[in-house]
Amino acid sequence: MRELQKENKPVDLLMVVEKLGSGIENVGISYMMDIAGCCPTTGNYEHYQTIILNEYKLRMINKSLGVL
């Protein structure tokens, strides 16, 4: 997905499967379809990425302060 993003290509199920090529056998198409069904839209990928990064930073700060 990151490679597709760096190439300014859409991040969707078809493009990911194409990018994986024969590597899809290691992942499984049904797994990929499950993942695709979990995300409301790939158009918000950067927004989701920012949310995850911010939550990670918050956890690291809390961890360094000894907060659970």
mmCIF file of the N, C-alpha and C atoms, coordinates in Angstrom:
data_MODEL
# 
_entry.id   MODEL 
# 
loop_
_atom_site.group_PDB 
_atom_site.id 
_atom_site.type_symbol 
_atom_site.label_atom_id 
_atom_site.label_alt_id 
_atom_site.label_comp_id 
_atom_site.label_asym_id 
_atom_site.label_entity_id 
_atom_site.label_seq_id 
_atom_site.pdbx_PDB_ins_code 
_atom_site.Cartn_x 
_atom_site.Cartn_y 
_atom_site.Cartn_z 
_atom_site.occupancy 
_atom_site.B_iso_or_equiv 
_atom_site.pdbx_formal_charge 
_atom_site.auth_seq_id 
_atom_site.auth_comp_id 
_atom_site.auth_asym_id 
_atom_site.auth_atom_id 
_atom_site.pdbx_PDB_model_num 
ATOM 1   N N  . MET A 1 1  ? 0.828   -1.188  0.000  1.00 0.00 ? 1  MET A N  1 
ATOM 2   C CA . MET A 1 1  ? 0.000   0.000   0.000  1.00 0.00 ? 1  MET A CA 1 
ATOM 3   C C  . MET A 1 1  ? 0.870   1.247   0.000  1.00 0.00 ? 1  MET A C  1 
ATOM 4   N N  . ARG A 1 2  ? 1.932   1.195   0.789  1.00 0.00 ? 2  ARG A N  1 
ATOM 5   C CA . ARG A 1 2  ? 2.822   2.360   0.818  1.00 0.00 ? 2  ARG A CA 1 
ATOM 6   C C  . ARG A 1 2  ? 3.515   2.555   -0.524 1.00 0.00 ? 2  ARG A C  1 
ATOM 7   N N  . GLU A 1 3  ? 3.889   1.465   -1.155 1.00 0.00 ? 3  GLU A N  1 
ATOM 8   C CA . GLU A 1 3  ? 4.521   1.577   -2.471 1.00 0.00 ? 3  GLU A CA 1 
ATOM 9   C C  . GLU A 1 3  ? 3.556   2.198   -3.475 1.00 0.00 ? 3  GLU A C  1 
ATOM 10  N N  . LEU A 1 4  ? 2.314   1.781   -3.442 1.00 0.00 ? 4  LEU A N  1 
ATOM 11  C CA . LEU A 1 4  ? 1.316   2.368   -4.335 1.00 0.00 ? 4  LEU A CA 1 
ATOM 12  C C  . LEU A 1 4  ? 1.159   3.852   -4.059 1.00 0.00 ? 4  LEU A C  1 
ATOM 13  N N  . GLN A 1 5  ? 1.128   4.200   -2.789 1.00 0.00 ? 5  GLN A N  1 
ATOM 14  C CA . GLN A 1 5  ? 0.972   5.604   -2.416 1.00 0.00 ? 5  GLN A CA 1 
ATOM 15  C C  . GLN A 1 5  ? 2.163   6.417   -2.923 1.00 0.00 ? 5  GLN A C  1 
ATOM 16  N N  . LYS A 1 6  ? 3.382   5.883   -2.759 1.00 0.00 ? 6  LYS A N  1 
ATOM 17  C CA . LYS A 1 6  ? 4.576   6.585   -3.234 1.00 0.00 ? 6  LYS A CA 1 
ATOM 18  C C  . LYS A 1 6  ? 4.564   6.757   -4.746 1.00 0.00 ? 6  LYS A C  1 
ATOM 19  N N  . GLU A 1 7  ? 3.939   5.807   -5.440 1.00 0.00 ? 7  GLU A N  1 
ATOM 20  C CA . GLU A 1 7  ? 3.836   5.867   -6.894 1.00 0.00 ? 7  GLU A CA 1 
ATOM 21  C C  . GLU A 1 7  ? 2.631   6.689   -7.352 1.00 0.00 ? 7  GLU A C  1 
ATOM 22  N N  . ASN A 1 8  ? 1.933   7.300   -6.392 1.00 0.00 ? 8  ASN A N  1 
ATOM 23  C CA . ASN A 1 8  ? 0.726   8.086   -6.678 1.00 0.00 ? 8  ASN A CA 1 
ATOM 24  C C  . ASN A 1 8  ? -0.329  7.284   -7.420 1.00 0.00 ? 8  ASN A C  1 
ATOM 25  N N  . LYS A 1 9  ? -0.448  6.008   -7.038 1.00 0.00 ? 9  LYS A N  1 
ATOM 26  C CA . LYS A 1 9  ? -1.470  5.135   -7.606 1.00 0.00 ? 9  LYS A CA 1 
ATOM 27  C C  . LYS A 1 9  ? -2.553  4.921   -6.564 1.00 0.00 ? 9  LYS A C  1 
ATOM 28  N N  . PRO A 1 10 ? -3.776  4.628   -6.996 1.00 0.00 ? 10 PRO A N  1 
ATOM 29  C CA . PRO A 1 10 ? -4.854  4.402   -6.025 1.00 0.00 ? 10 PRO A CA 1 
ATOM 30  C C  . PRO A 1 10 ? -4.564  3.179   -5.168 1.00 0.00 ? 10 PRO A C  1 
ATOM 31  N N  . VAL A 1 11 ? -4.915  3.288   -3.898 1.00 0.00 ? 11 VAL A N  1 
ATOM 32  C CA . VAL A 1 11 ? -4.755  2.174   -2.973 1.00 0.00 ? 11 VAL A CA 1 
ATOM 33  C C  . VAL A 1 11 ? -6.121  1.514   -2.825 1.00 0.00 ? 11 VAL A C  1 
ATOM 34  N N  . ASP A 1 12 ? -6.329  0.476   -3.626 1.00 0.00 ? 12 ASP A N  1 
ATOM 35  C CA . ASP A 1 12 ? -7.570  -0.276  -3.551 1.00 0.00 ? 12 ASP A CA 1 
ATOM 36  C C  . ASP A 1 12 ? -7.239  -1.754  -3.739 1.00 0.00 ? 12 ASP A C  1 
ATOM 37  N N  . LEU A 1 13 ? -8.241  -2.590  -3.585 1.00 0.00 ? 13 LEU A N  1 
ATOM 38  C CA . LEU A 1 13 ? -8.029  -4.032  -3.623 1.00 0.00 ? 13 LEU A CA 1 
ATOM 39  C C  . LEU A 1 13 ? -7.370  -4.479  -4.918 1.00 0.00 ? 13 LEU A C  1 
ATOM 40  N N  . LEU A 1 14 ? -7.862  -3.989  -6.036 1.00 0.00 ? 14 LEU A N  1 
ATOM 41  C CA . LEU A 1 14 ? -7.318  -4.396  -7.327 1.00 0.00 ? 14 LEU A CA 1 
ATOM 42  C C  . LEU A 1 14 ? -5.847  -4.011  -7.464 1.00 0.00 ? 14 LEU A C  1 
ATOM 43  N N  . MET A 1 15 ? -5.513  -2.792  -7.083 1.00 0.00 ? 15 MET A N  1 
ATOM 44  C CA . MET A 1 15 ? -4.132  -2.324  -7.219 1.00 0.00 ? 15 MET A CA 1 
ATOM 45  C C  . MET A 1 15 ? -3.198  -3.075  -6.271 1.00 0.00 ? 15 MET A C  1 
ATOM 46  N N  . VAL A 1 16 ? -3.659  -3.380  -5.066 1.00 0.00 ? 16 VAL A N  1 
ATOM 47  C CA . VAL A 1 16 ? -2.830  -4.122  -4.115 1.00 0.00 ? 16 VAL A CA 1 
ATOM 48  C C  . VAL A 1 16 ? -2.578  -5.529  -4.627 1.00 0.00 ? 16 VAL A C  1 
ATOM 49  N N  . VAL A 1 17 ? -3.608  -6.184  -5.127 1.00 0.00 ? 17 VAL A N  1 
ATOM 50  C CA . VAL A 1 17 ? -3.453  -7.536  -5.670 1.00 0.00 ? 17 VAL A CA 1 
ATOM 51  C C  . VAL A 1 17 ? -2.488  -7.511  -6.858 1.00 0.00 ? 17 VAL A C  1 
ATOM 52  N N  . GLU A 1 18 ? -2.621  -6.513  -7.716 1.00 0.00 ? 18 GLU A N  1 
ATOM 53  C CA . GLU A 1 18 ? -1.718  -6.392  -8.864 1.00 0.00 ? 18 GLU A CA 1 
ATOM 54  C C  . GLU A 1 18 ? -0.280  -6.184  -8.395 1.00 0.00 ? 18 GLU A C  1 
ATOM 55  N N  . LYS A 1 19 ? -0.103  -5.348  -7.393 1.00 0.00 ? 19 LYS A N  1 
ATOM 56  C CA . LYS A 1 19 ? 1.235   -5.053  -6.872 1.00 0.00 ? 19 LYS A CA 1 
ATOM 57  C C  . LYS A 1 19 ? 1.857   -6.291  -6.239 1.00 0.00 ? 19 LYS A C  1 
ATOM 58  N N  . LEU A 1 20 ? 1.049   -7.080  -5.541 1.00 0.00 ? 20 LEU A N  1 
ATOM 59  C CA . LEU A 1 20 ? 1.564   -8.290  -4.901 1.00 0.00 ? 20 LEU A CA 1 
ATOM 60  C C  . LEU A 1 20 ? 1.941   -9.353  -5.924 1.00 0.00 ? 20 LEU A C  1 
ATOM 61  N N  . GLY A 1 21 ? 1.274   -9.350  -7.062 1.00 0.00 ? 21 GLY A N  1 
ATOM 62  C CA . GLY A 1 21 ? 1.561   -10.355 -8.086 1.00 0.00 ? 21 GLY A CA 1 
ATOM 63  C C  . GLY A 1 21 ? 1.392   -11.755 -7.531 1.00 0.00 ? 21 GLY A C  1 
ATOM 64  N N  . SER A 1 22 ? 2.397   -12.598 -7.728 1.00 0.00 ? 22 SER A N  1 
ATOM 65  C CA . SER A 1 22 ? 2.311   -13.976 -7.226 1.00 0.00 ? 22 SER A CA 1 
ATOM 66  C C  . SER A 1 22 ? 2.406   -14.021 -5.701 1.00 0.00 ? 22 SER A C  1 
ATOM 67  N N  . GLY A 1 23 ? 2.825   -12.919 -5.087 1.00 0.00 ? 23 GLY A N  1 
ATOM 68  C CA . GLY A 1 23 ? 2.889   -12.848 -3.629 1.00 0.00 ? 23 GLY A CA 1 
ATOM 69  C C  . GLY A 1 23 ? 1.525   -12.926 -2.970 1.00 0.00 ? 23 GLY A C  1 
ATOM 70  N N  . ILE A 1 24 ? 0.463   -12.749 -3.750 1.00 0.00 ? 24 ILE A N  1 
ATOM 71  C CA . ILE A 1 24 ? -0.894  -12.847 -3.210 1.00 0.00 ? 24 ILE A CA 1 
ATOM 72  C C  . ILE A 1 24 ? -1.140  -14.224 -2.638 1.00 0.00 ? 24 ILE A C  1 
ATOM 73  N N  . GLU A 1 25 ? -0.427  -15.221 -3.157 1.00 0.00 ? 25 GLU A N  1 
ATOM 74  C CA . GLU A 1 25 ? -0.578  -16.584 -2.653 1.00 0.00 ? 25 GLU A CA 1 
ATOM 75  C C  . GLU A 1 25 ? -0.169  -16.676 -1.186 1.00 0.00 ? 25 GLU A C  1 
ATOM 76  N N  . ASN A 1 26 ? 0.782   -15.836 -0.756 1.00 0.00 ? 26 ASN A N  1 
ATOM 77  C CA . ASN A 1 26 ? 1.217   -15.827 0.639  1.00 0.00 ? 26 ASN A CA 1 
ATOM 78  C C  . ASN A 1 26 ? 0.199   -15.156 1.550  1.00 0.00 ? 26 ASN A C  1 
ATOM 79  N N  . VAL A 1 27 ? -0.555  -14.230 0.997  1.00 0.00 ? 27 VAL A N  1 
ATOM 80  C CA . VAL A 1 27 ? -1.527  -13.462 1.775  1.00 0.00 ? 27 VAL A CA 1 
ATOM 81  C C  . VAL A 1 27 ? -2.906  -14.099 1.700  1.00 0.00 ? 27 VAL A C  1 
ATOM 82  N N  . GLY A 1 28 ? -3.327  -14.412 0.495  1.00 0.00 ? 28 GLY A N  1 
ATOM 83  C CA . GLY A 1 28 ? -4.653  -14.985 0.294  1.00 0.00 ? 28 GLY A CA 1 
ATOM 84  C C  . GLY A 1 28 ? -5.652  -13.933 -0.120 1.00 0.00 ? 28 GLY A C  1 
ATOM 85  N N  . ILE A 1 29 ? -6.357  -14.197 -1.188 1.00 0.00 ? 29 ILE A N  1 
ATOM 86  C CA . ILE A 1 29 ? -7.319  -13.236 -1.714 1.00 0.00 ? 29 ILE A CA 1 
ATOM 87  C C  . ILE A 1 29 ? -8.488  -13.033 -0.758 1.00 0.00 ? 29 ILE A C  1 
ATOM 88  N N  . SER A 1 30 ? -8.897  -14.080 -0.041 1.00 0.00 ? 30 SER A N  1 
ATOM 89  C CA . SER A 1 30 ? -10.025 -13.922 0.888  1.00 0.00 ? 30 SER A CA 1 
ATOM 90  C C  . SER A 1 30 ? -9.634  -12.991 2.040  1.00 0.00 ? 30 SER A C  1 
ATOM 91  N N  . TYR A 1 31 ? -8.387  -13.087 2.498  1.00 0.00 ? 31 TYR A N  1 
ATOM 92  C CA . TYR A 1 31 ? -7.904  -12.189 3.550  1.00 0.00 ? 31 TYR A CA 1 
ATOM 93  C C  . TYR A 1 31 ? -7.904  -10.751 3.048  1.00 0.00 ? 31 TYR A C  1 
ATOM 94  N N  . MET A 1 32 ? -7.443  -10.559 1.812  1.00 0.00 ? 32 MET A N  1 
ATOM 95  C CA . MET A 1 32 ? -7.422  -9.221  1.238  1.00 0.00 ? 32 MET A CA 1 
ATOM 96  C C  . MET A 1 32 ? -8.833  -8.656  1.119  1.00 0.00 ? 32 MET A C  1 
ATOM 97  N N  . MET A 1 33 ? -9.782  -9.492  0.758  1.00 0.00 ? 33 MET A N  1 
ATOM 98  C CA . MET A 1 33 ? -11.166 -9.037  0.646  1.00 0.00 ? 33 MET A CA 1 
ATOM 99  C C  . MET A 1 33 ? -11.735 -8.680  2.016  1.00 0.00 ? 33 MET A C  1 
ATOM 100 N N  . ASP A 1 34 ? -11.361 -9.439  3.047  1.00 0.00 ? 34 ASP A N  1 
ATOM 101 C CA . ASP A 1 34 ? -11.792 -9.114  4.410  1.00 0.00 ? 34 ASP A CA 1 
ATOM 102 C C  . ASP A 1 34 ? -11.258 -7.750  4.826  1.00 0.00 ? 34 ASP A C  1 
ATOM 103 N N  . ILE A 1 35 ? -9.988  -7.508  4.537  1.00 0.00 ? 35 ILE A N  1 
ATOM 104 C CA . ILE A 1 35 ? -9.383  -6.217  4.882  1.00 0.00 ? 35 ILE A CA 1 
ATOM 105 C C  . ILE A 1 35 ? -10.090 -5.092  4.140  1.00 0.00 ? 35 ILE A C  1 
ATOM 106 N N  . ALA A 1 36 ? -10.342 -5.303  2.851  1.00 0.00 ? 36 ALA A N  1 
ATOM 107 C CA . ALA A 1 36 ? -11.011 -4.274  2.047  1.00 0.00 ? 36 ALA A CA 1 
ATOM 108 C C  . ALA A 1 36 ? -12.398 -3.968  2.600  1.00 0.00 ? 36 ALA A C  1 
ATOM 109 N N  . GLY A 1 37 ? -13.068 -4.977  3.131  1.00 0.00 ? 37 GLY A N  1 
ATOM 110 C CA . GLY A 1 37 ? -14.396 -4.784  3.689  1.00 0.00 ? 37 GLY A CA 1 
ATOM 111 C C  . GLY A 1 37 ? -14.389 -4.038  5.006  1.00 0.00 ? 37 GLY A C  1 
ATOM 112 N N  . CYS A 1 38 ? -13.235 -3.982  5.670  1.00 0.00 ? 38 CYS A N  1 
ATOM 113 C CA . CYS A 1 38 ? -13.129 -3.300  6.967  1.00 0.00 ? 38 CYS A CA 1 
ATOM 114 C C  . CYS A 1 38 ? -12.935 -1.795  6.829  1.00 0.00 ? 38 CYS A C  1 
ATOM 115 N N  . CYS A 1 39 ? -12.410 -1.361  5.719  1.00 0.00 ? 39 CYS A N  1 
ATOM 116 C CA . CYS A 1 39 ? -12.117 0.058   5.524  1.00 0.00 ? 39 CYS A CA 1 
ATOM 117 C C  . CYS A 1 39 ? -13.262 0.731   4.790  1.00 0.00 ? 39 CYS A C  1 
ATOM 118 N N  . PRO A 1 40 ? -13.791 1.813   5.342  1.00 0.00 ? 40 PRO A N  1 
ATOM 119 C CA . PRO A 1 40 ? -14.886 2.507   4.671  1.00 0.00 ? 40 PRO A CA 1 
ATOM 120 C C  . PRO A 1 40 ? -14.501 2.980   3.270  1.00 0.00 ? 40 PRO A C  1 
ATOM 121 N N  . THR A 1 41 ? -13.312 3.552   3.117  1.00 0.00 ? 41 THR A N  1 
ATOM 122 C CA . THR A 1 41 ? -12.848 3.998   1.807  1.00 0.00 ? 41 THR A CA 1 
ATOM 123 C C  . THR A 1 41 ? -11.347 4.203   1.853  1.00 0.00 ? 41 THR A C  1 
ATOM 124 N N  . THR A 1 42 ? -10.683 3.934   0.742  1.00 0.00 ? 42 THR A N  1 
ATOM 125 C CA . THR A 1 42 ? -9.247  4.184   0.675  1.00 0.00 ? 42 THR A CA 1 
ATOM 126 C C  . THR A 1 42 ? -8.954  5.652   0.424  1.00 0.00 ? 42 THR A C  1 
ATOM 127 N N  . GLY A 1 43 ? -9.972  6.415   0.078  1.00 0.00 ? 43 GLY A N  1 
ATOM 128 C CA . GLY A 1 43 ? -9.789  7.838   -0.157 1.00 0.00 ? 43 GLY A CA 1 
ATOM 129 C C  . GLY A 1 43 ? -9.354  8.585   1.094  1.00 0.00 ? 43 GLY A C  1 
ATOM 130 N N  . ASN A 1 44 ? -9.609  8.000   2.253  1.00 0.00 ? 44 ASN A N  1 
ATOM 131 C CA . ASN A 1 44 ? -9.241  8.627   3.522  1.00 0.00 ? 44 ASN A CA 1 
ATOM 132 C C  . ASN A 1 44 ? -7.983  8.010   4.121  1.00 0.00 ? 44 ASN A C  1 
ATOM 133 N N  . TYR A 1 45 ? -7.221  7.305   3.310  1.00 0.00 ? 45 TYR A N  1 
ATOM 134 C CA . TYR A 1 45 ? -6.034  6.590   3.785  1.00 0.00 ? 45 TYR A CA 1 
ATOM 135 C C  . TYR A 1 45 ? -5.103  7.496   4.582  1.00 0.00 ? 45 TYR A C  1 
ATOM 136 N N  . GLU A 1 46 ? -4.791  8.675   4.060  1.00 0.00 ? 46 GLU A N  1 
ATOM 137 C CA . GLU A 1 46 ? -3.863  9.570   4.749  1.00 0.00 ? 46 GLU A CA 1 
ATOM 138 C C  . GLU A 1 46 ? -4.436  10.027  6.088  1.00 0.00 ? 46 GLU A C  1 
ATOM 139 N N  . HIS A 1 47 ? -5.722  10.254  6.142  1.00 0.00 ? 47 HIS A N  1 
ATOM 140 C CA . HIS A 1 47 ? -6.372  10.658  7.387  1.00 0.00 ? 47 HIS A CA 1 
ATOM 141 C C  . HIS A 1 47 ? -6.276  9.540   8.420  1.00 0.00 ? 47 HIS A C  1 
ATOM 142 N N  . TYR A 1 48 ? -6.556  8.301   8.006  1.00 0.00 ? 48 TYR A N  1 
ATOM 143 C CA . TYR A 1 48 ? -6.458  7.160   8.916  1.00 0.00 ? 48 TYR A CA 1 
ATOM 144 C C  . TYR A 1 48 ? -5.022  6.991   9.407  1.00 0.00 ? 48 TYR A C  1 
ATOM 145 N N  . GLN A 1 49 ? -4.081  7.175   8.501  1.00 0.00 ? 49 GLN A N  1 
ATOM 146 C CA . GLN A 1 49 ? -2.670  7.056   8.852  1.00 0.00 ? 49 GLN A CA 1 
ATOM 147 C C  . GLN A 1 49 ? -2.298  8.084   9.922  1.00 0.00 ? 49 GLN A C  1 
ATOM 148 N N  . THR A 1 50 ? -2.795  9.300   9.791  1.00 0.00 ? 50 THR A N  1 
ATOM 149 C CA . THR A 1 50 ? -2.515  10.348  10.775 1.00 0.00 ? 50 THR A CA 1 
ATOM 150 C C  . THR A 1 50 ? -3.108  10.000  12.132 1.00 0.00 ? 50 THR A C  1 
ATOM 151 N N  . ILE A 1 51 ? -4.317  9.482   12.141 1.00 0.00 ? 51 ILE A N  1 
ATOM 152 C CA . ILE A 1 51 ? -4.955  9.078   13.398 1.00 0.00 ? 51 ILE A CA 1 
ATOM 153 C C  . ILE A 1 51 ? -4.121  8.008   14.087 1.00 0.00 ? 51 ILE A C  1 
ATOM 154 N N  . ILE A 1 52 ? -3.709  7.001   13.349 1.00 0.00 ? 52 ILE A N  1 
ATOM 155 C CA . ILE A 1 52 ? -2.917  5.909   13.922 1.00 0.00 ? 52 ILE A CA 1 
ATOM 156 C C  . ILE A 1 52 ? -1.593  6.434   14.458 1.00 0.00 ? 52 ILE A C  1 
ATOM 157 N N  . LEU A 1 53 ? -0.924  7.300   13.702 1.00 0.00 ? 53 LEU A N  1 
ATOM 158 C CA . LEU A 1 53 ? 0.348   7.858   14.143 1.00 0.00 ? 53 LEU A CA 1 
ATOM 159 C C  . LEU A 1 53 ? 0.178   8.682   15.413 1.00 0.00 ? 53 LEU A C  1 
ATOM 160 N N  . ASN A 1 54 ? -0.862  9.502   15.469 1.00 0.00 ? 54 ASN A N  1 
ATOM 161 C CA . ASN A 1 54 ? -1.101  10.315  16.665 1.00 0.00 ? 54 ASN A CA 1 
ATOM 162 C C  . ASN A 1 54 ? -1.384  9.448   17.889 1.00 0.00 ? 54 ASN A C  1 
ATOM 163 N N  . GLU A 1 55 ? -2.158  8.389   17.711 1.00 0.00 ? 55 GLU A N  1 
ATOM 164 C CA . GLU A 1 55 ? -2.437  7.480   18.824 1.00 0.00 ? 55 GLU A CA 1 
ATOM 165 C C  . GLU A 1 55 ? -1.166  6.771   19.289 1.00 0.00 ? 55 GLU A C  1 
ATOM 166 N N  . TYR A 1 56 ? -0.322  6.400   18.346 1.00 0.00 ? 56 TYR A N  1 
ATOM 167 C CA . TYR A 1 56 ? 0.956   5.766   18.672 1.00 0.00 ? 56 TYR A CA 1 
ATOM 168 C C  . TYR A 1 56 ? 1.826   6.721   19.498 1.00 0.00 ? 56 TYR A C  1 
ATOM 169 N N  . LYS A 1 57 ? 1.927   7.974   19.048 1.00 0.00 ? 57 LYS A N  1 
ATOM 170 C CA . LYS A 1 57 ? 2.727   8.962   19.768 1.00 0.00 ? 57 LYS A CA 1 
ATOM 171 C C  . LYS A 1 57 ? 2.200   9.159   21.190 1.00 0.00 ? 57 LYS A C  1 
ATOM 172 N N  . LEU A 1 58 ? 0.892   9.211   21.335 1.00 0.00 ? 58 LEU A N  1 
ATOM 173 C CA . LEU A 1 58 ? 0.283   9.369   22.646 1.00 0.00 ? 58 LEU A CA 1 
ATOM 174 C C  . LEU A 1 58 ? 0.615   8.185   23.549 1.00 0.00 ? 58 LEU A C  1 
ATOM 175 N N  . ARG A 1 59 ? 0.543   6.966   23.000 1.00 0.00 ? 59 ARG A N  1 
ATOM 176 C CA . ARG A 1 59 ? 0.907   5.779   23.781 1.00 0.00 ? 59 ARG A CA 1 
ATOM 177 C C  . ARG A 1 59 ? 2.365   5.827   24.212 1.00 0.00 ? 59 ARG A C  1 
ATOM 178 N N  . MET A 1 60 ? 3.255   6.272   23.337 1.00 0.00 ? 60 MET A N  1 
ATOM 179 C CA . MET A 1 60 ? 4.681   6.344   23.659 1.00 0.00 ? 60 MET A CA 1 
ATOM 180 C C  . MET A 1 60 ? 4.935   7.386   24.747 1.00 0.00 ? 60 MET A C  1 
ATOM 181 N N  . ILE A 1 61 ? 4.246   8.508   24.679 1.00 0.00 ? 61 ILE A N  1 
ATOM 182 C CA . ILE A 1 61 ? 4.380   9.537   25.717 1.00 0.00 ? 61 ILE A CA 1 
ATOM 183 C C  . ILE A 1 61 ? 3.885   8.985   27.050 1.00 0.00 ? 61 ILE A C  1 
ATOM 184 N N  . ASN A 1 62 ? 2.720   8.367   27.042 1.00 0.00 ? 62 ASN A N  1 
ATOM 185 C CA . ASN A 1 62 ? 2.159   7.796   28.267 1.00 0.00 ? 62 ASN A CA 1 
ATOM 186 C C  . ASN A 1 62 ? 3.081   6.718   28.832 1.00 0.00 ? 62 ASN A C  1 
ATOM 187 N N  . LYS A 1 63 ? 3.652   5.925   27.957 1.00 0.00 ? 63 LYS A N  1 
ATOM 188 C CA . LYS A 1 63 ? 4.553   4.853   28.392 1.00 0.00 ? 63 LYS A CA 1 
ATOM 189 C C  . LYS A 1 63 ? 5.793   5.448   29.054 1.00 0.00 ? 63 LYS A C  1 
ATOM 190 N N  . SER A 1 64 ? 6.354   6.505   28.458 1.00 0.00 ? 64 SER A N  1 
ATOM 191 C CA . SER A 1 64 ? 7.555   7.125   29.022 1.00 0.00 ? 64 SER A CA 1 
ATOM 192 C C  . SER A 1 64 ? 7.275   7.810   30.348 1.00 0.00 ? 64 SER A C  1 
ATOM 193 N N  . LEU A 1 65 ? 6.016   8.248   30.555 1.00 0.00 ? 65 LEU A N  1 
ATOM 194 C CA . LEU A 1 65 ? 5.626   8.888   31.813 1.00 0.00 ? 65 LEU A CA 1 
ATOM 195 C C  . LEU A 1 65 ? 5.148   7.866   32.848 1.00 0.00 ? 65 LEU A C  1 
ATOM 196 N N  . GLY A 1 66 ? 5.028   6.613   32.432 1.00 0.00 ? 66 GLY A N  1 
ATOM 197 C CA . GLY A 1 66 ? 4.551   5.574   33.337 1.00 0.00 ? 66 GLY A CA 1 
ATOM 198 C C  . GLY A 1 66 ? 3.065   5.577   33.535 1.00 0.00 ? 66 GLY A C  1 
ATOM 199 N N  . VAL A 1 67 ? 2.331   6.202   32.608 1.00 0.00 ? 67 VAL A N  1 
ATOM 200 C CA . VAL A 1 67 ? 0.880   6.256   32.674 1.00 0.00 ? 67 VAL A CA 1 
ATOM 201 C C  . VAL A 1 67 ? 0.323   5.056   31.923 1.00 0.00 ? 67 VAL A C  1 
ATOM 202 N N  . LEU A 1 68 ? -0.656  4.389   32.518 1.00 0.00 ? 68 LEU A N  1 
ATOM 203 C CA . LEU A 1 68 ? -1.253  3.228   31.844 1.00 0.00 ? 68 LEU A CA 1 
ATOM 204 C C  . LEU A 1 68 ? -2.319  3.609   30.923 1.00 0.00 ? 68 LEU A C  1 
# 
